[in-house]
Amino acid sequence: MLLSWTEQVDSVAQFMTVLLLFVFVLAITYVTTRYIAGYQKGRAQTGNLELLEALRLSGNKYLQIVRAGDKYLVVAVCKDTVTMLTELSGDELEAIREQEALPADFKRLFDKARSMQLPGKTKSTDEDK
């Protein structure tokens, strides 16, 4: 009887040790990931290159608008190649800047989502109740 009780205590102690080690490793992973993400974000913002917009065409093909210095370039990015398609002027990018400057209006989006109907469903009115 005493032997089984000590085995249970040992099992619980082993479980708690493994659980604490797991939480410790998880915390270190979280802190490291946050640190590296912050470091890379700060490093990416200080350069002369900036990705303004990207459009995925297929699994490994993209169209991207890139700012390089004071020029705006449209490039096609494929698996093995990057091809410059055209150069844009700053005036042509005003629409992109205006969209980025406007904050998202959650109330308007929520009202729009509430007013949408699912296929096959009709709106219920107070008269139906």
C-alpha positions in Angstrom: 0.0 0.0 0.0 2.8 2.4 0.9 4.7 1.5 -2.2 1.8 2.3 -4.5 1.3 5.6 -2.8 4.9 6.6 -3.4 4.7 5.5 -7.0 1.6 7.8 -7.4 3.5 10.7 -5.8 6.5 10.0 -8.1 4.1 9.9 -11.2 2.5 13.2 -10.2 5.9 14.8 -9.6 7.2 13.6 -13.0 4.0 15.0 -14.6 4.4 18.4 -12.9 8.0 18.5 -13.9 7.3 17.8 -17.5 4.4 20.3 -17.5 6.6 23.0 -16.0 9.4 22.3 -18.6 6.8 22.5 -21.4 5.5 25.8 -20.2 9.0 27.1 -19.8 10.0 26.1 -23.3 6.7 27.6 -24.7 7.4 30.9 -22.9 11.0 31.1 -24.2 9.7 30.3 -27.8 7.1 33.1 -27.5 9.6 35.7 -26.3 12.2 34.7 -28.9 9.7 34.9 -31.7 8.4 38.3 -30.6 12.0 39.6 -30.3 13.0 38.4 -33.8 9.8 39.7 -35.4 10.4 43.1 -33.9 14.0 43.1 -35.0 13.2 42.2 -38.5 10.3 44.7 -38.7 12.6 47.5 -37.6 15.3 46.4 -40.0 12.9 46.2 -42.9 11.5 49.7 -42.4 14.9 51.4 -42.6 15.7 50.4 -46.2 15.1 51.9 -49.6 12.8 49.0 -50.7 9.2 48.6 -49.7 6.5 46.2 -50.9 3.4 48.3 -51.3 1.0 45.7 -52.7 1.0 42.1 -53.8 -1.5 40.0 -55.9 -1.2 36.3 -56.0 -1.9 35.0 -59.5 -1.3 31.3 -58.8 0.6 29.0 -56.4 4.0 30.6 -57.0 3.3 33.7 -59.2 2.7 37.2 -57.9 2.3 40.7 -59.2 3.9 43.2 -56.8 4.2 47.0 -56.6 7.5 47.8 -55.1 8.9 51.2 -54.0 12.6 51.4 -54.8 13.9 54.8 -53.7 11.5 57.3 -55.3 10.4 55.0 -58.1 7.5 52.6 -58.1 7.8 49.4 -60.1 5.4 46.7 -61.0 7.2 43.3 -61.0 6.2 39.8 -61.8 7.6 37.3 -59.3 7.7 33.6 -60.3 9.4 30.6 -58.9 12.7 31.2 -60.5 12.5 34.7 -62.0 11.6 38.3 -61.2 10.6 40.4 -64.2 10.0 44.2 -64.2 6.8 44.9 -66.1 6.5 48.7 -65.8 7.3 51.8 -63.8 4.4 53.7 -62.2 4.3 57.4 -61.3 3.3 58.6 -57.9 0.0 59.9 -59.2 -1.1 56.4 -60.3 -0.6 55.2 -56.7 -2.8 57.8 -55.0 -5.7 55.3 -54.8 -3.5 52.9 -52.8 -2.4 55.6 -50.4 -5.9 56.8 -49.8 -7.1 53.3 -49.0 -4.2 52.9 -46.5 -5.0 56.2 -44.9 -8.6 55.5 -44.1 -9.2 53.5 -40.9 -11.6 50.6 -41.1 -15.1 51.6 -40.1 -16.2 48.5 -38.0 -19.7 49.8 -37.5 -20.3 50.2 -41.2 -18.9 46.7 -41.9 -20.9 45.1 -39.2 -24.1 46.7 -40.4 -23.4 45.5 -43.9 -22.8 42.0 -42.7 -26.0 42.0 -40.6 -28.1 43.2 -43.5 -26.8 40.4 -45.8 -29.1 37.5 -46.4 -28.1 33.9 -46.6 -29.3 32.0 -49.7 -32.7 30.4 -49.1 -33.4 32.5 -46.0 -35.9 35.4 -45.8 -35.7 38.3 -43.5 -38.0 37.8 -40.5 -40.2 40.7 -39.6 -42.1 41.6 -36.4 -45.4 40.5 -38.1 -44.1 36.9 -38.5 -43.6 36.6 -34.7 
